[in-house]
Amino acid sequence: MKRELYANLIDWKNSQKRKPLLLKGARQVGKTYLLKEFGEKEFLNLHYFNFEKDKRLSSIFEPDLAPQRILSELSLWLKKAINPKTDLIFFDEIQECPKALNSLKYFCEEMGNLAICSAGSLLGVSLSRESFPVGKVEFMNLYPLTFREFLMAQGDERVLNELDKAIEKGHIPGVVHDHLMIFLRHYYFTGGMPSAILSYLSSKEENYSMVELVRKTQSDLVDSFHKDFAKHSGNVNAMHIVSVFENIPLQLSRSLDGSVQRYRFRDVIPRRRGYADFWGPIHWLEKAGLILKVKICIRAELPLESFCKENIFKLYLFDIGLLGCMLDLPADAILAQDYGLMKCFIAENFVAQELTAKGYSPLHAWEERNSEIEFLRVIKGEIVPVEVKSGIRTQAKSLAQFILKYSPKTAIKLSAQPFRKETRGVVRHYPLYMTGYV
C-alpha cells in the first residue's frame, strides 16, 4: 500500500546532510513494509537486520560501537559485501538492541555517506535506557493509514483527483461527495491499520465475509497490544495499563451530549481516583503511540500550553477501527451511520487521528464556561478553532461564542455537508473527509 511518507524518504535519501534515519510508530502500522519497499526500489541493495527475530545480532554491538568494525561483521553475517555508496542498511526492531540504537551516533559522525535507517516501536525507542544519539538521528513518524491513504489503497484515481482539485476549485460535485462519504464510513469501520485494510480489500465484495475478517484482524491486533503491555511495562503495573486502555473507548461512548468530555479517573482502576495514580499508565500508552491526548485550554490565547492543566485532557484511541472493535459496534450500524449520538465521538476520534498524522501535535481543545471547541490549531501565529459535527446539522453555539469573544480571522467547521468555498465571514466549511487537507 502506498504511503505519503514515501516522499519524505526520497527527500532523506537525496539530502546532502543525511543522518541515520529512525522511523517510529506504534506496532503494526507498516514501518517494516514501508522501509523494505523503499530500500528495494531506491537502492542497489537492501541489507535487512531484525533484532527481534535474531537475538544473536546484538552480540555484534557488544565489543564497541566502531562503525567500520560493525559494518565488516554485518557483511560477514550476511555473507555479502555492503557498499556504503550504493546500499541501504535497515535495522528493524532496533529497540531490542539499545547498543545498536546508540551506534547510530557513530555512524553519523564517522560514515556520513552511508545510508542507514532503522525502525522501532515508539514504546521501546522512547523508554530505552541506553544513551540516545541526540542530534545525530533524523526522526520520522508513521501512523495508521490516513483517509487519503485509504482511498489510495482502493485504487480509485478519479475520486482522488476530484478531492485534490476541490480546494483549488472551491467545489466538489455532489456525486463525488456522496461517494466519499460512503468511503468515509468504510474507513470508520476498518480504521487505518494495514492488516485490517488488507482484510477489507480482499473480501469487500462479500460483505459478511469482509466484516468477519476485518473484525478478526482487529481483535488480533488488540490482543497483540495486550501482550506488549506485559512485556514492556517495566515499573508500570501492566494491569493498570490494560484498565486505562480498555476504558478509553467506554468513556468515549458515553459522550451523548454531542462532544467528547474530559477524561474521568473514577471507576477505571480499583481504589485509584487521582491523576497521580493514572500518570504512569497514560504516559506509557501515549509513548507507545496507542492513544492520542488532547490538552484542554481554559483560554484561547498564546501560548496555549500556559492555559492547560496537567490533569485536564481528553483521550482518544490512535486508530478508529480498533475503537469500533473494542466497543463491539455493529459493522452495519457504522457503515450506515445508524448508531445515534455515538457517531459524534467517532467523528472526533477521526479528526484527532487525521490531525496527528499531519504532524499537528500536541493537540488542544478549548473549554470555557458552558462552551467548548473540539480542537484548536495555531496557524501562522493565529489560533484557529476547529468545530466537529458528525452530521449535516452544523449549528454551533460554542463556535459562535468563541468567535464573539476571541475574534479569530478564520474558524473551521467539519461536518457531513459538501464542501463549499466561502467568501464572506470567518467560518470555513469542510466535509469531514477533507480534514487532512485543511
Solvent accessible surface area in square Angstrom, and as a share of the most:
residue,aa,sasa,rsa
1,M,50,0.22
2,K,138,0.58
3,R,16,0.06
4,E,61,0.28
5,L,32,0.16
6,Y,45,0.17
7,A,63,0.49
8,N,71,0.36
9,L,0,0.00
10,I,47,0.24
11,D,99,0.51
12,W,4,0.01
13,K,58,0.25
14,N,103,0.53
15,S,46,0.30
16,Q,186,0.83
17,K,180,0.76
18,R,50,0.18
19,K,78,0.33
20,P,6,0.04
21,L,0,0.00
22,L,0,0.00
23,L,0,0.00
24,K,38,0.16
25,G,1,0.01
26,A,5,0.03
27,R,38,0.14
28,Q,97,0.43
29,V,0,0.00
30,G,16,0.16
31,K,20,0.08
32,T,43,0.25
33,Y,124,0.47
34,L,1,0.01
35,L,0,0.00
36,K,68,0.29
37,E,36,0.16
38,F,0,0.00
39,G,0,0.00
40,E,118,0.53
41,K,136,0.58
42,E,48,0.21
43,F,26,0.11
44,L,133,0.66
45,N,45,0.23
46,L,37,0.18
47,H,4,0.02
48,Y,62,0.24
49,F,4,0.01
50,N,28,0.14
51,F,0,0.00
52,E,58,0.26
53,K,173,0.73
54,D,35,0.18
55,K,124,0.53
56,R,165,0.60
57,L,3,0.02
58,S,29,0.19
59,S,67,0.44
60,I,10,0.05
61,F,1,0.00
62,E,105,0.47
63,P,94,0.59
64,D,64,0.33
65,L,34,0.17
66,A,43,0.33
67,P,1,0.00
68,Q,124,0.55
69,R,55,0.20
70,I,0,0.00
71,L,13,0.07
72,S,62,0.40
73,E,58,0.26
74,L,0,0.00
75,S,24,0.15
76,L,133,0.66
77,W,88,0.31
78,L,58,0.29
79,K,188,0.80
80,K,102,0.43
81,A,86,0.67
82,I,16,0.08
83,N,65,0.33
84,P,38,0.24
85,K,170,0.72
86,T,50,0.29
87,D,2,0.01
88,L,0,0.00
89,I,0,0.00
90,F,0,0.00
91,F,0,0.00
92,D,4,0.02
93,E,28,0.13
94,I,0,0.00
95,Q,16,0.07
96,E,43,0.19
97,C,5,0.03
98,P,50,0.31
99,K,70,0.30
100,A,0,0.00
101,L,0,0.00
102,N,14,0.07
103,S,0,0.00
104,L,0,0.00
105,K,66,0.28
106,Y,64,0.24
107,F,2,0.01
108,C,30,0.18
109,E,87,0.39
110,E,109,0.49
111,M,14,0.06
112,G,44,0.42
113,N,83,0.43
114,L,7,0.04
115,A,2,0.02
116,I,1,0.01
117,C,0,0.00
118,S,0,0.00
119,A,0,0.00
120,G,0,0.00
121,S,5,0.03
122,L,28,0.14
123,L,9,0.05
124,G,11,0.11
125,V,5,0.03
126,S,47,0.30
127,L,76,0.38
128,S,28,0.18
129,R,224,0.82
130,E,54,0.24
131,S,73,0.47
132,F,64,0.27
133,P,1,0.01
134,V,122,0.70
135,G,48,0.46
136,K,62,0.26
137,V,9,0.05
138,E,62,0.28
139,F,86,0.36
140,M,20,0.09
141,N,63,0.32
142,L,7,0.03
143,Y,60,0.23
144,P,7,0.04
145,L,1,0.00
146,T,12,0.07
147,F,1,0.00
148,R,55,0.20
149,E,8,0.04
150,F,0,0.00
151,L,2,0.01
152,M,40,0.18
153,A,24,0.19
154,Q,30,0.14
155,G,51,0.49
156,D,30,0.16
157,E,102,0.46
158,R,191,0.70
159,V,11,0.06
160,L,10,0.05
161,N,80,0.41
162,E,42,0.19
163,L,0,0.00
164,D,65,0.34
165,K,91,0.38
166,A,0,0.00
167,I,66,0.33
168,E,147,0.66
169,K,106,0.45
170,G,9,0.08
171,H,104,0.46
172,I,3,0.01
173,P,39,0.25
174,G,46,0.44
175,V,116,0.67
176,V,19,0.11
177,H,12,0.06
178,D,82,0.42
179,H,73,0.33
180,L,0,0.00
181,M,11,0.05
182,I,85,0.43
183,F,22,0.09
184,L,0,0.00
185,R,67,0.25
186,H,42,0.19
187,Y,0,0.00
188,Y,3,0.01
189,F,1,0.01
190,T,0,0.00
191,G,0,0.00
192,G,0,0.00
193,M,1,0.00
194,P,20,0.12
195,S,41,0.27
196,A,0,0.00
197,I,0,0.00
198,L,100,0.50
199,S,13,0.08
200,Y,2,0.01
201,L,50,0.25
202,S,87,0.56
203,S,17,0.11
204,K,75,0.32
205,E,155,0.69
206,E,114,0.51
207,N,77,0.40
208,Y,166,0.63
209,S,47,0.30
210,M,3,0.01
211,V,25,0.14
212,E,92,0.41
213,L,75,0.37
214,V,0,0.00
215,R,36,0.13
216,K,119,0.51
217,T,22,0.13
218,Q,0,0.00
219,S,45,0.29
220,D,68,0.35
221,L,10,0.05
222,V,15,0.09
223,D,76,0.39
224,S,39,0.25
225,F,3,0.01
226,H,51,0.23
227,K,148,0.63
228,D,20,0.10
229,F,1,0.00
230,A,76,0.59
231,K,116,0.49
232,H,41,0.18
233,S,13,0.09
234,G,64,0.62
235,N,151,0.77
236,V,38,0.22
237,N,75,0.39
238,A,26,0.20
239,M,133,0.59
240,H,38,0.17
241,I,0,0.00
242,V,28,0.16
243,S,29,0.19
244,V,0,0.00
245,F,1,0.00
246,E,78,0.35
247,N,15,0.08
248,I,2,0.01
249,P,2,0.01
250,L,81,0.40
251,Q,29,0.13
252,L,2,0.01
253,S,23,0.15
254,R,155,0.56
255,S,5,0.03
256,L,102,0.51
257,D,103,0.53
258,G,29,0.28
259,S,8,0.05
260,V,4,0.02
261,Q,65,0.29
262,R,74,0.27
263,Y,13,0.05
264,R,134,0.49
265,F,29,0.12
266,R,143,0.52
267,D,125,0.65
268,V,15,0.09
269,I,3,0.02
270,P,91,0.58
271,R,216,0.79
272,R,85,0.31
273,R,157,0.57
274,G,33,0.31
275,Y,35,0.13
276,A,93,0.72
277,D,60,0.31
278,F,0,0.00
279,W,121,0.43
280,G,17,0.17
281,P,6,0.04
282,I,3,0.02
283,H,58,0.26
284,W,6,0.02
285,L,0,0.00
286,E,71,0.32
287,K,79,0.33
288,A,8,0.06
289,G,13,0.13
290,L,6,0.03
291,I,4,0.02
292,L,19,0.10
293,K,36,0.15
294,V,0,0.00
295,K,60,0.25
296,I,1,0.01
297,C,0,0.00
298,I,77,0.39
299,R,107,0.39
300,A,6,0.05
301,E,59,0.26
302,L,89,0.44
303,P,84,0.53
304,L,12,0.06
305,E,81,0.36
306,S,74,0.48
307,F,45,0.19
308,C,26,0.15
309,K,113,0.48
310,E,120,0.54
311,N,71,0.37
312,I,27,0.14
313,F,2,0.01
314,K,1,0.01
315,L,6,0.03
316,Y,0,0.00
317,L,1,0.01
318,F,7,0.03
319,D,0,0.00
320,I,0,0.00
321,G,0,0.00
322,L,1,0.00
323,L,0,0.00
324,G,1,0.01
325,C,19,0.11
326,M,47,0.21
327,L,32,0.16
328,D,114,0.59
329,L,12,0.06
330,P,84,0.53
331,A,9,0.07
332,D,95,0.49
333,A,19,0.15
334,I,1,0.01
335,L,31,0.16
336,A,65,0.50
337,Q,26,0.12
338,D,107,0.56
339,Y,14,0.05
340,G,49,0.47
341,L,102,0.51
342,M,53,0.24
343,K,55,0.23
344,C,21,0.13
345,F,1,0.00
346,I,1,0.00
347,A,1,0.01
348,E,2,0.01
349,N,0,0.00
350,F,0,0.00
351,V,0,0.00
352,A,0,0.00
353,Q,11,0.05
354,E,6,0.03
355,L,6,0.03
356,T,11,0.07
357,A,30,0.23
358,K,84,0.36
359,G,55,0.53
360,Y,80,0.31
361,S,79,0.51
362,P,75,0.47
363,L,10,0.05
364,H,15,0.07
365,A,1,0.00
366,W,5,0.02
367,E,29,0.13
368,E,32,0.14
369,R,244,0.89
370,N,154,0.79
371,S,17,0.11
372,E,35,0.16
373,I,1,0.00
374,E,5,0.02
375,F,1,0.00
376,L,7,0.04
377,R,22,0.08
378,V,71,0.41
379,I,59,0.30
380,K,199,0.84
381,G,48,0.46
382,E,70,0.31
383,I,23,0.12
384,V,8,0.04
385,P,0,0.00
386,V,5,0.03
387,E,6,0.03
388,V,8,0.04
389,K,51,0.22
390,S,10,0.07
391,G,19,0.18
392,I,117,0.59
393,R,216,0.79
394,T,19,0.11
395,Q,169,0.75
396,A,16,0.12
397,K,177,0.75
398,S,23,0.15
399,L,4,0.02
400,A,57,0.44
401,Q,94,0.42
402,F,1,0.01
403,I,43,0.22
404,L,140,0.70
405,K,117,0.50
406,Y,47,0.18
407,S,85,0.55
408,P,13,0.08
409,K,148,0.63
410,T,44,0.25
411,A,0,0.00
412,I,7,0.04
413,K,20,0.08
414,L,2,0.01
415,S,2,0.01
416,A,11,0.08
417,Q,43,0.19
418,P,66,0.41
419,F,13,0.05
420,R,109,0.40
421,K,127,0.54
422,E,39,0.17
423,T,126,0.73
424,R,213,0.78
425,G,61,0.59
426,V,43,0.25
427,V,33,0.19
428,R,66,0.24
429,H,22,0.10
430,Y,36,0.14
431,P,0,0.00
432,L,0,0.00
433,Y,2,0.01
434,M,0,0.00
435,T,3,0.02
436,G,18,0.17
437,Y,62,0.24
438,V,40,0.23
